[in-house]
């Protein structure tokens, strides 16, 4: 008979994931991923679908940083200051989202951002 037990490493990673999701940093990155996914969907159905790539890039970079901090790879690569890299990443993302949102609002009604006016 085949052994149906789950390897302990898989269980360890799930436990690390549960513990990391309960931290402030894990919660913020999870919220950032979910909000970026919502922005991708909203831009995708609006007249400004060209901005979808920006939101998708932010979502994937958030996922990458989530994985880096979850697996504690930041402790293995200590030559990179991960806190500053993450700060610059989020700062640039905020500026890009503000600029693209302002462009969408200025070019027409604000409802175009969320896809209400697909004319």
BAFI-3210 file (N, C-alpha, C; in Angstrom, 3 decimals, decimal comma, padded with zeros to 6 digits):
// residues 119
n [1|2|3|4|5|6|7|8|9|10|11|12|13|14|15|16|17|18|19|20|21|22|23|24|25|26|27|28|29|30|31|32|33|34|35|36|37|38|39|40|41|42|43|44|45|46|47|48|49|50|51|52|53|54|55|56|57|58|59|60|61|62|63|64|65|66|67|68|69|70|71|72|73|74|75|76|77|78|79|80|81|82|83|84|85|86|87|88|89|90|91|92|93|94|95|96|97|98|99|100|101|102|103|104|105|106|107|108|109|110|111|112|113|114|115|116|117|118|119]
n.u [000,826|000,354|001,870|-000,092|000,358|000,994|003,882|006,189|007,446|005,720|003,591|004,935|005,461|002,838|002,108|003,932|002,921|000,360|001,093|002,522|000,551|-000,894|000,642|001,366|002,672|002,239|-000,558|-000,950|000,371|-001,211|-003,676|-002,903|-002,412|-004,995|-006,407|-005,016|-005,728|-008,471|-008,290|-007,072|-009,170|-011,127|-009,884|-009,609|-012,213|-012,952|-012,869|-010,283|-008,403|-005,762|-004,215|-004,154|-001,904|-000,163|-001,409|-001,415|001,324|001,965|000,486|001,777|004,349|003,774|002,968|005,403|007,005|005,530|005,990|008,782|009,063|007,474|008,719|011,003|013,228|014,423|016,092|018,091|019,333|021,031|022,396|020,824|018,726|015,788|013,580|013,756|013,659|011,089|009,658|010,231|009,084|006,335|005,882|006,362|004,332|002,047|002,264|002,063|-000,519|-002,061|-001,490|-002,401|-005,097|-005,889|-005,498|-007,455|-009,762|-009,617|-009,755|-012,370|-015,505|-015,469|-016,562|-015,698|-013,461|-014,214|-015,668|-018,313|-019,226|-019,115|-018,907]
n.v [-001,181|002,225|004,977|007,348|009,561|013,005|014,730|015,994|018,405|019,803|020,271|021,838|024,118|024,979|025,602|027,668|029,471|029,998|031,187|033,385|034,781|035,817|037,830|041,364|042,342|040,211|040,291|042,830|042,546|040,511|041,835|043,806|042,275|041,303|043,715|044,677|042,707|043,249|045,797|045,123|043,688|045,700|047,673|046,066|045,693|048,229|051,269|051,978|049,873|049,537|050,141|047,941|046,339|047,655|047,360|044,585|044,050|045,181|043,478|041,004|041,635|042,076|039,508|038,205|039,418|038,639|035,876|035,888|036,983|035,204|032,669|033,308|034,188|036,593|036,649|034,991|036,222|038,649|040,822|042,515|045,146|044,493|045,759|048,435|048,072|047,016|049,196|051,171|049,858|049,784|052,522|053,493|052,087|053,219|055,869|055,392|054,247|056,406|058,343|057,059|056,739|059,407|060,222|058,694|059,777|062,464|062,305|061,669|060,716|059,651|057,185|055,587|054,271|052,073|050,687|051,315|052,791|051,588|052,438]
n.w [000,000|-000,685|000,917|002,434|003,873|004,430|003,427|005,856|005,292|003,605|005,329|007,163|005,605|005,179|007,786|008,284|006,437|007,493|009,925|008,963|007,585|009,661|010,661|010,674|008,384|006,567|006,387|005,260|002,767|001,658|001,480|-000,328|-002,620|-003,152|-003,557|-005,784|-007,626|-007,859|-009,014|-011,438|-012,654|-012,780|-014,425|-016,670|-017,700|-018,316|-020,333|-020,330|-020,683|-021,235|-019,072|-017,524|-017,439|-015,705|-013,189|-013,073|-013,035|-010,549|-008,897|-009,336|-008,429|-005,756|-005,026|-005,402|-003,413|-001,209|-001,223|-000,879|001,714|003,156|002,881|004,125|002,702|002,654|004,798|004,028|001,884|002,635|001,695|000,320|001,128|002,171|003,280|002,463|-000,305|-000,597|000,377|-001,594|-003,793|-003,118|-002,843|-005,449|-006,740|-005,581|-006,533|-009,313|-009,501|-008,589|-010,552|-012,940|-012,277|-012,038|-014,688|-015,961|-014,777|-015,540|-018,329|-018,828|-017,431|-014,008|-013,770|-015,804|-014,992|-013,479|-015,300|-015,950|-018,096|-020,914|-023,741]
ca.u [000,000|001,076|001,768|-000,919|000,688|001,530|005,256|006,256|007,865|004,513|002,868|005,720|005,217|001,484|002,135|004,611|001,990|-000,668|001,706|002,883|-000,679|-001,377|001,472|000,930|003,248|001,530|-001,914|-000,878|000,683|-002,394|-004,640|-002,373|-002,634|-006,438|-006,780|-004,447|-006,566|-009,693|-007,930|-006,873|-010,489|-011,804|-009,256|-009,834|-013,542|-013,212|-012,331|-008,854|-007,842|-004,317|-003,557|-004,235|-000,549|000,416|-001,989|-000,955|002,717|001,953|-000,005|002,829|005,449|003,292|003,044|006,823|007,467|004,850|006,716|010,106|008,967|006,860|009,733|012,129|014,379|015,084|017,136|019,188|020,001|021,103|023,061|019,760|017,905|014,449|012,596|013,805|013,192|009,636|009,147|010,286|008,112|004,989|005,817|006,202|002,998|001,065|002,344|001,549|-001,974|-002,648|-001,364|-003,317|-006,471|-006,146|-005,628|-008,777|-010,792|-009,525|-010,153|-013,800|-016,124|-014,795|-017,188|-014,981|-012,432|-014,773|-016,318|-019,740|-019,537|-018,400|-019,465]
ca.v [000,000|003,495|005,805|008,516|010,657|014,205|014,963|017,000|019,697|020,471|020,725|022,940|025,307|025,455|026,240|028,946|030,350|030,425|032,113|034,621|035,507|036,469|038,984|042,610|042,384|039,236|040,783|043,957|042,032|039,806|042,863|044,441|041,349|041,275|045,009|044,718|041,854|044,004|046,860|044,473|043,388|046,966|048,229|045,168|045,859|049,634|051,773|052,184|048,537|049,579|050,263|046,657|045,812|048,263|046,698|043,190|044,068|045,414|042,270|039,983|042,025|041,826|038,059|037,851|039,827|037,778|034,606|036,139|037,137|033,993|031,617|033,906|034,314|037,855|036,370|034,281|037,201|039,820|041,944|043,386|045,676|044,164|046,728|049,591|047,654|046,920|050,566|051,794|049,185|050,260|053,957|053,637|051,579|054,237|056,975|054,943|054,108|057,750|058,988|056,436|057,050|060,796|060,261|058,149|060,708|063,695|062,022|061,422|060,573|058,702|055,870|054,776|053,479|050,799|050,005|051,559|053,388|050,872|052,847]
ca.w [000,000|-000,747|002,110|002,121|004,785|003,800|003,894|006,911|004,759|003,112|006,522|007,716|004,790|005,464|009,103|008,111|005,728|008,454|010,874|008,273|007,253|010,877|010,963|010,045|007,042|005,743|006,150|004,329|001,430|001,165|001,085|-001,525|-003,730|-003,441|-004,133|-007,137|-008,466|-008,125|-009,951|-012,742|-013,211|-013,103|-015,620|-017,795|-018,278|-018,612|-021,594|-020,133|-020,458|-021,416|-017,775|-016,831|-017,254|-014,499|-012,024|-013,071|-012,579|-009,103|-008,255|-009,384|-007,540|-004,395|-004,826|-005,269|-002,087|-000,245|-001,197|-000,308|003,168|003,720|002,943|004,831|001,815|002,964|005,789|003,355|001,016|003,494|001,036|-000,163|002,210|001,684|003,761|001,578|-001,635|-000,502|000,508|-002,909|-004,647|-002,804|-003,145|-006,900|-007,082|-005,181|-007,498|-010,610|-009,398|-008,503|-011,862|-013,904|-011,883|-012,416|-016,146|-016,298|-014,319|-016,317|-019,704|-018,917|-016,119|-013,128|-013,894|-016,795|-014,324|-013,042|-016,408|-016,071|-019,396|-021,983|-025,041]
c.u [000,869|000,851|001,004|-000,627|001,312|002,946|005,305|006,680|006,670|003,714|003,606|005,491|003,815|001,403|002,822|003,706|000,921|-000,106|002,039|001,653|-001,235|-000,535|000,945|001,423|002,532|000,121|-001,912|-000,571|-000,487|-003,452|-004,197|-002,589|-004,104|-006,884|-006,228|-005,253|-007,871|-009,427|-007,698|-008,220|-011,191|-011,206|-009,541|-011,179|-013,844|-012,661|-010,823|-008,157|-006,333|-003,551|-003,588|-002,847|000,108|-000,096|-001,532|000,499|002,787|001,483|001,083|004,021|005,039|003,345|004,495|007,345|006,782|005,598|008,093|010,044|008,383|007,896|011,015|013,393|015,114|016,195|018,323|020,001|020,068|021,833|022,057|018,959|016,438|013,399|012,572|013,320|011,667|009,004|009,146|009,271|006,704|004,841|005,613|004,821|001,917|001,075|001,756|000,026|-002,652|-002,611|-002,333|-004,777|-006,825|-006,303|-007,010|-009,891|-010,791|-010,006|-011,638|-014,378|-015,366|-015,349|-016,481|-013,943|-012,984|-015,674|-017,811|-020,122|-018,708|-019,033|-018,397]
c.v [001,243|004,283|007,083|009,684|011,809|014,425|016,112|018,369|020,480|021,044|021,895|024,224|025,856|026,143|027,596|029,947|030,876|031,449|033,445|035,448|036,257|037,669|040,205|042,688|041,413|039,687|041,920|043,475|041,258|040,790|043,564|043,567|041,345|042,582|045,142|043,846|042,560|045,117|046,284|044,209|044,678|047,628|047,361|045,361|047,303|050,009|051,981|050,860|048,508|049,675|048,972|046,098|046,392|047,577|045,242|043,099|044,278|044,168|041,199|040,355|041,841|040,342|037,623|038,229|039,023|036,461|034,782|036,227|035,902|032,886|032,081|033,936|035,623|037,676|035,642|035,225|038,527|040,996|042,940|043,849|045,569|045,163|047,952|049,248|047,567|048,300|051,283|051,179|049,699|051,743|054,219|053,166|052,590|055,392|056,586|054,809|055,470|058,434|058,380|056,698|058,481|060,945|059,770|059,115|061,962|063,473|061,768|061,316|059,533|057,297|054,996|053,875|052,111|050,157|050,239|052,096|052,724|051,207|052,824]
c.w [000,000|000,534|001,755|003,037|004,008|004,323|004,897|006,380|004,235|004,273|007,157|006,937|005,008|006,816|009,046|007,418|006,671|009,437|010,208|007,929|008,468|011,274|010,230|008,604|006,101|005,409|005,136|002,916|000,836|000,701|-000,193|-002,764|-004,127|-004,080|-005,548|-008,094|-008,818|-009,134|-011,341|-013,411|-013,624|-014,343|-016,845|-018,461|-018,636|-019,978|-021,521|-019,860|-020,637|-020,111|-016,973|-016,543|-016,006|-013,242|-011,931|-012,598|-011,075|-008,349|-008,224|-008,509|-006,077|-004,067|-004,627|-003,890|-000,993|-000,101|-000,567|001,208|003,835|003,902|003,627|003,982|002,049|003,991|005,168|002,468|001,761|002,866|000,478|001,044|001,778|002,121|002,847|000,174|-001,646|-000,373|-000,840|-003,866|-004,382|-003,075|-004,626|-007,341|-006,730|-006,174|-008,851|-010,577|-009,303|-009,861|-012,869|-013,547|-012,245|-013,925|-016,564|-015,911|-015,187|-017,747|-019,861|-017,529|-015,303|-013,243|-014,922|-016,145|-013,954|-014,080|-016,535|-017,442|-020,483|-023,318|-026,092]
res [x|x|x|x|x|x|x|x|x|x|x|x|x|x|x|x|x|x|x|x|x|x|x|x|x|x|x|x|x|x|x|x|x|x|x|x|x|x|x|x|x|x|x|x|x|x|x|x|x|x|x|x|x|x|x|x|x|x|x|x|x|x|x|x|x|x|x|x|x|x|x|x|x|x|x|x|x|x|x|x|x|x|x|x|x|x|x|x|x|x|x|x|x|x|x|x|x|x|x|x|x|x|x|x|x|x|x|x|x|x|x|x|x|x|x|x|x|x|x]
***
